[in-house]
Amino acid sequence: MQFYDAAYKIAGEKGISIENLSLSLGKTSRYVGSAKSRGSIPRIDNAAMILGAMDYVICAVPKDKVPEDAIVID
């Protein structure tokens, strides 16, 4: 799954609009949506900031130890 697809999935599951997610980051309401539309790939610090706003973290684990409920970004 691509990063922004994962972010949209998480936001949807948490009931957070993409516009409110963007605003919670101190950005314009179109920040996340525009980045997805452009096909942007965020740097790790920006990805961590976006996920952190939804109470998620980035974690590296061995491939054979990934929990089934994890959202895998490739």
N, C-alpha and C positions, 0 to 999 in steps of 0.2 A: 504494500500500500504506500502511496506517495504521502509526503508529510502533510500537505494541506487537506488531502482526503481524510487522513487520520484526525486532524484537528477539527474538521467539520463533523466527523462521526462522534467524537468526544463531546463537542459542543451540543450536538443534537441530543445525545444521551443525557446530558446534564441540563437540558432546557435553556441553554444560553444562545442567544442570537449571535451571529457572526459580527454584527454591528456593535453589540454590547461588549463582546469579547475585545474587539479593536479598541473601543473606548476605555475598557478597563486597563489596557496597556498604555494609556496616555497618548494614543494615536487618534487619527481621524476614524470615523465610523467605517470607512471603506478600506482601511489598511490591510486586513487579512484577506478580504474578498478580492482586492486589486492584486495582491501578491499571488493568489491562486490563479486568477485570470491570466496573469502574465506568464504562468508556468515557472514562477520563481522557486528556487530551492534555498531555504534559509540557512544561514550559518548556524552552528550548534548553539551559540549563545542566544540567538533570536528564537530558535526552535524551543529552547528551554524556557525562555520568557513566555512564549505563547502557551506552551503546555502548563507551565507553572501557574498561569492565571486561571487554569481550570483544575488545579490541584493534582496535576500529573507531573512526573519527573521523567527524565531520560535516564535509562539504565542499560549498561552493557552486561550481558550474561552469555555464557556459552550457548551455542546454537541448540545443543541437545538438552538444555535445561530451561528453555523458554516456557513459562507457564501457558496453559491453553487459553486462558482469558487475557493474555497480553495482546496489545495492539502492536503489531510488527510493522515498522517502517523500513522499506528497502530502497 
